[in-house]
């Protein structure tokens, strides 16, 4: 069977610049925390209609992961965490208790009308509810079903729960992150954000789009098995390649690069800066701008020479970089096309004029044109814009990160044709 044309989910328009490249797709989001929601937010930013299913009264775990918390109109912290807003823009929240038979049936009906399901329950966790891939694909053979787990659906660790920090440790990432042993602060160190969750979300997005493309030709959906550990091993990139091909086991080296010199932080007269000199031409321009002749010294003229003589070169450079302020160095080196910059905190990064020019801070109203219900946070929610820039079908802003269950009635009414009386009966039985 072949299907050379995309078939939009029922009631959805074809894609356009106004609605986004994926506006013809409907996504049922059964995931929570970060990896799954990060993937579905990517799809939502590109226009997909993402319905986020949450447990009544509780919702996604990250709604409670604080402080910091969203503030109310008086500026006082509420009980709703800022964390949730990072990965749930452009989605609609529907509360359904999937532990009840009625709740399971509601989710099955939504899956019947969806293009994609994303879930991050433990392996086999949804089978008892009849919401696993086999069950839902029998109802909707075109369904793309993406499972995000710690260790995948096969192998000796398949039943284990997986968390970003645990995977950073097991994959070897922490063994190459942080200051070297013997230096102040030396020892294994995690990355400052849950980077494996985020990478996993991005890989899941790529896999979903690939499966959707394949569906154009096969007419069939498929199951996607995305594991945090698999992703963590993959993103070791050159460090992993060095081990696999040369047997080298990388070690922590702080901010230096194992294969490129100078590519690290340097002290200045009033703080620190970052130099990212990636080739011999850039190093020669650095030396000319700084008034030194190191680029004509055979020990330092090539990157291989600089790596082999790292210790003496870096000592000389640190003595030199302390003679000017960070701003002076940045101005001098930028004028000579040498990659460099300040080491900002997050507030300084958001204050950067280039960041502001790119429009990376976006503000949305959770209840457009209306006051939020009593006890709700302030109506305006700020998030970081999608970095995806498409000239014809750019990301769209439709919904702020939703309040718990904010869209339950409209989704169940519009998609499942439930009457107000049916909704009220479900609510009385705590199904929704």
C-alpha positions in Angstrom: 0.0 0.0 0.0 1.3 3.5 -0.8 0.2 6.9 0.1 2.0 9.7 -1.8 0.1 12.5 -0.2 -0.2 13.7 3.4 -3.7 13.3 4.9 -4.3 16.0 7.6 -6.0 14.9 10.8 -9.7 15.5 10.7 -10.6 19.2 10.9 -7.1 20.5 10.6 -6.1 23.0 7.8 -3.2 22.5 5.4 0.1 24.1 6.4 0.6 27.8 5.8 2.9 30.6 7.0 0.3 31.6 9.4 -0.2 28.3 11.1 3.2 26.7 10.6 4.7 23.8 8.7 3.1 21.1 10.7 -0.3 22.6 11.2 -1.9 19.6 9.4 -0.7 17.3 12.2 -2.3 16.3 15.5 -0.1 15.1 18.3 -1.3 13.3 21.5 1.3 14.0 24.2 1.3 11.5 27.0 4.8 12.5 28.2 5.9 14.5 31.1 9.0 16.1 32.7 11.5 17.1 29.9 12.6 14.8 27.1 9.1 14.0 25.7 7.7 17.5 26.3 10.7 19.0 24.6 10.0 17.0 21.5 6.3 17.8 21.4 7.0 21.5 22.0 9.2 21.4 18.9 6.3 20.0 17.0 3.9 22.5 18.5 6.2 25.4 17.7 6.1 24.3 14.0 2.3 24.4 14.1 1.2 20.9 15.2 -1.9 20.7 17.3 -0.5 19.2 20.5 -2.9 17.9 23.1 -1.2 17.3 26.4 -2.8 14.7 28.6 -2.3 15.3 32.4 -3.5 13.6 35.5 -6.4 15.5 37.1 -5.3 17.6 40.2 -1.6 16.9 39.7 -0.5 17.3 36.1 3.1 17.1 34.8 5.7 16.6 37.5 7.4 19.8 36.5 4.4 21.9 37.4 5.6 21.4 41.0 9.4 21.5 40.5 10.3 24.7 42.3 11.4 27.2 43.3 11.4 29.4 41.3 7.6 29.7 40.9 5.4 31.9 38.7 4.2 35.0 40.5 0.6 36.2 40.9 -0.6 39.7 40.1 0.7 41.0 43.4 4.2 39.6 42.7 3.9 36.8 45.3 5.0 33.3 44.3 2.3 30.8 43.5 2.5 27.0 43.6 3.2 26.7 39.9 6.8 26.2 38.9 8.6 28.1 36.2 10.2 24.8 35.1 6.9 23.7 33.3 6.9 26.7 31.1 10.2 25.7 29.5 8.8 22.7 27.5 5.1 23.2 27.2 4.4 26.2 25.0 1.8 26.0 22.2 0.1 23.0 23.8 -3.4 22.5 25.1 -3.8 20.8 28.5 -6.5 18.1 28.9 -6.9 16.3 32.2 -7.8 12.6 32.0 -7.4 9.9 34.5 -5.9 7.1 32.4 -6.2 4.7 35.4 -10.0 4.6 34.8 -11.6 2.6 32.0 -13.5 5.7 30.9 -10.3 7.8 30.8 -8.6 5.1 28.8 -11.4 5.1 26.2 -11.2 8.9 25.9 -7.4 8.7 25.2 -8.0 5.9 22.7 -10.5 8.0 20.8 -8.1 10.9 20.7 -5.4 8.6 19.5 -7.7 7.4 16.7 -7.8 10.9 15.4 -4.1 11.7 15.9 -1.0 11.4 13.7 1.5 11.1 16.5 1.6 9.8 20.1 4.5 10.6 22.4 4.9 8.8 25.7 7.7 8.3 28.3 6.3 5.7 30.6 8.5 2.9 31.7 8.8 0.0 29.2 5.5 -1.8 29.2 3.9 0.7 31.5 1.0 1.6 29.2 0.1 -1.9 28.1 -2.1 -2.5 31.2 -4.2 0.5 30.1 -4.5 -0.6 26.5 -2.6 2.4 25.4 0.6 0.7 24.2 1.7 0.8 20.5 0.1 -2.5 19.6 -3.3 -1.5 21.0 -3.4 2.0 19.5 -1.9 1.1 16.1 -4.7 -1.5 15.8 -7.1 1.4 16.1 -5.1 3.7 13.9 -2.6 2.0 11.6 -1.2 5.4 10.4 -0.2 6.3 13.9 3.4 7.3 14.7 4.0 6.2 18.2 7.2 7.5 19.9 8.3 5.9 23.2 11.0 7.8 25.2 12.6 5.7 28.0 15.9 5.7 29.9 17.3 2.5 28.4 15.0 1.4 25.5 12.5 -1.3 25.1 15.1 -4.1 24.8 18.2 -5.2 26.7 19.0 -6.1 30.3 18.2 -2.5 31.6 14.9 -2.1 29.8 12.8 -2.2 32.9 14.9 0.4 34.8 13.7 4.0 35.1 16.1 6.5 33.6 16.9 10.1 34.6 19.2 12.6 32.9 21.7 12.8 35.8 21.9 9.0 36.0 22.5 8.8 32.2 25.1 11.5 32.3 27.0 9.4 34.8 26.5 6.0 33.1 27.3 7.2 29.6 30.7 8.6 30.5 29.7 12.3 30.0 30.4 13.2 33.6 33.9 11.6 33.2 34.8 14.3 30.7 33.0 17.2 32.3 34.5 19.3 35.0 38.0 20.2 36.2 40.8 17.6 35.9 41.6 15.4 38.9 44.1 17.2 41.2 42.9 20.7 40.3 40.7 22.8 42.6 37.1 21.6 42.2 38.3 18.5 40.3 36.0 15.5 39.9 33.0 14.3 37.8 30.5 17.0 37.0 27.1 17.2 35.4 26.3 19.7 32.7 24.4 22.7 33.9 21.1 21.7 32.2 19.5 18.3 31.6 21.3 18.1 28.3 20.6 14.4 27.7 16.9 15.0 28.1 17.1 17.9 25.7 19.2 16.0 23.1 16.7 13.1 23.4 13.8 15.4 22.7 15.6 16.7 19.6 16.4 13.2 18.4 12.8 12.2 19.0 11.6 15.1 17.0 13.8 14.1 14.1 12.6 10.5 14.3 9.0 11.5 14.3 9.4 13.7 11.2 11.3 10.9 9.5 8.5 8.4 10.3 5.9 10.9 9.0 7.8 11.3 5.8 8.0 7.5 5.4 4.2 7.3 6.0 3.7 9.3 2.8 5.0 6.3 0.8 3.9 3.4 3.0 0.6 4.6 4.3 1.6 3.1 7.7 2.8 4.4 11.0 5.5 2.8 13.1 6.9 2.6 16.6 9.9 4.7 17.6 12.1 3.5 20.5 14.2 6.4 21.8 16.5 5.8 24.8 18.3 8.4 26.8 21.4 6.1 27.1 21.5 5.6 23.4 21.4 9.3 22.8 24.0 10.0 25.5 26.4 7.6 23.8 25.8 9.2 20.4 26.4 12.7 21.5 29.8 11.9 22.9 30.7 12.6 19.3 34.4 13.2 18.8 35.2 12.0 22.3 33.5 8.7 21.6 35.1 8.4 18.2 38.5 8.9 19.8 37.9 5.9 22.0 36.3 3.7 19.4 39.0 4.2 16.8 42.2 5.0 18.8 41.5 3.4 22.1 41.9 6.7 23.9 39.8 7.1 27.0 39.2 10.9 27.4 39.5 12.6 30.7 38.2 15.8 32.3 40.1 18.8 31.1 38.0 21.7 32.4 37.3 24.2 29.7 40.1 23.2 27.3 39.6 21.4 24.1 41.4 18.0 23.8 42.3 18.6 20.1 42.3 22.4 19.5 44.6 25.1 21.1 43.9 27.8 22.2 40.2 27.0 22.7 39.3 27.9 26.3 38.7 30.6 28.9 41.4 33.1 29.8 41.8 35.6 32.7 41.6 39.3 31.9 42.2 42.4 33.9 38.7 42.5 35.2 37.4 38.9 34.8 37.5 36.3 32.1 36.9 35.8 28.4 36.6 32.9 26.0 38.8 32.4 23.0 37.7 29.9 20.4 40.7 29.9 18.0 39.9 27.0 15.6 42.6 27.3 12.9 46.1 28.5 12.2 44.9 31.7 10.4 42.9 32.8 13.4 45.9 32.2 15.7 48.2 34.3 13.4 45.6 37.1 13.5 45.5 36.9 17.3 49.2 37.2 17.5 49.3 40.1 15.2 46.6 41.9 17.1 48.2 41.2 20.5 51.7 42.2 19.3 53.4 38.9 19.8 55.3 36.7 17.3 54.3 33.2 18.5 52.7 32.4 15.2 56.2 32.4 13.6 57.5 30.0 16.3 57.5 26.4 14.9 56.3 25.1 18.3 53.1 27.1 17.9 52.6 27.8 14.2 50.3 24.8 13.7 47.5 23.4 15.8 49.3 20.1 16.3 52.3 22.0 17.6 50.1 24.1 19.9 48.5 21.0 21.3 51.8 19.3 21.9 53.2 22.5 23.5 49.9 23.5 25.2 51.4 24.0 28.7 54.0 26.7 27.7 51.7 28.5 25.2 48.8 28.8 27.6 51.0 30.1 30.4 52.3 32.8 28.1 48.8 33.6 26.9 47.4 33.9 30.4 50.1 36.4 31.3 49.2 38.4 28.2 45.4 38.3 28.5 45.6 39.8 32.1 46.9 43.1 30.6 43.6 44.2 29.1 39.9 44.1 30.2 37.5 41.7 28.8 35.8 44.5 26.8 39.1 45.7 25.4 40.1 42.2 24.3 36.7 41.5 22.7 36.8 44.8 20.8 40.4 44.2 19.6 39.9 40.6 18.6 36.5 41.0 16.9 38.0 43.7 14.8 40.6 41.1 13.6 38.1 38.3 13.1 39.3 36.2 16.0 36.4 34.4 17.8 36.1 35.5 21.3 33.5 36.7 23.8 32.6 37.4 27.4 31.6 34.6 29.8 28.1 35.7 30.6 25.6 34.7 33.3 22.1 34.0 32.0 20.9 37.6 32.9 23.8 39.0 30.9 23.1 36.7 28.0 19.5 37.9 27.8 20.7 41.5 28.0 23.0 41.1 25.0 21.9 43.3 22.1 22.3 40.5 19.6 20.1 38.2 21.7 17.5 40.9 22.0 17.7 41.7 18.2 17.0 38.0 17.5 13.8 38.1 19.5 14.7 35.2 21.8 12.4 36.4 24.6 8.7 35.9 23.9 5.8 36.8 26.1 2.3 35.3 25.8 -1.0 35.6 27.6 -2.3 32.4 29.2 -5.8 33.8 29.1 -5.8 36.2 26.1 -8.0 39.2 26.7 -9.2 38.0 30.1 -8.1 37.9 33.7 -6.8 34.5 35.0 -8.9 32.7 37.5 -8.4 33.5 41.2 -5.2 32.0 42.6 -3.6 31.6 39.1 -0.2 33.1 38.3 0.1 36.4 36.4 -1.4 36.1 32.9 1.8 36.9 31.1 4.3 34.0 30.7 7.8 34.5 29.2 9.6 31.7 27.3 12.7 31.5 25.1 11.8 31.6 21.4 12.2 28.6 19.1 15.6 28.8 17.4 14.1 27.3 14.2 14.0 30.0 11.5 12.1 29.1 8.3 11.5 31.7 5.7 8.1 30.4 4.5 6.6 28.5 7.5 8.2 29.9 10.7 7.4 28.8 14.2 4.1 30.2 15.5 2.9 31.4 18.9 -0.6 30.2 19.6 -0.9 29.1 23.3 1.1 30.0 26.3 2.2 27.1 28.6 -1.3 26.1 29.7 -2.9 25.9 33.1 -3.7 22.4 34.3 -6.7 21.2 32.4 -7.3 24.6 30.8 -8.5 23.1 27.5 -10.2 19.9 28.7 -13.8 21.0 27.7 -13.0 22.5 24.3 -10.9 19.5 23.2 -13.3 16.8 24.3 -16.2 18.8 23.0 -14.7 19.6 19.6 -12.9 16.3 18.9 -15.0 13.7 20.7 -18.3 15.6 20.4 -19.1 15.3 24.1 -22.0 17.3 25.4 -21.8 19.7 28.4 -23.8 17.1 30.3 -21.4 14.3 29.4 -18.5 16.4 30.5 -20.1 17.3 33.8 -20.8 13.6 34.4 -17.1 12.7 33.7 -16.0 15.5 36.0 -18.3 14.3 38.8 -16.7 10.8 38.5 -13.2 12.4 38.5 -12.4 10.9 35.1 -11.4 14.4 33.8 
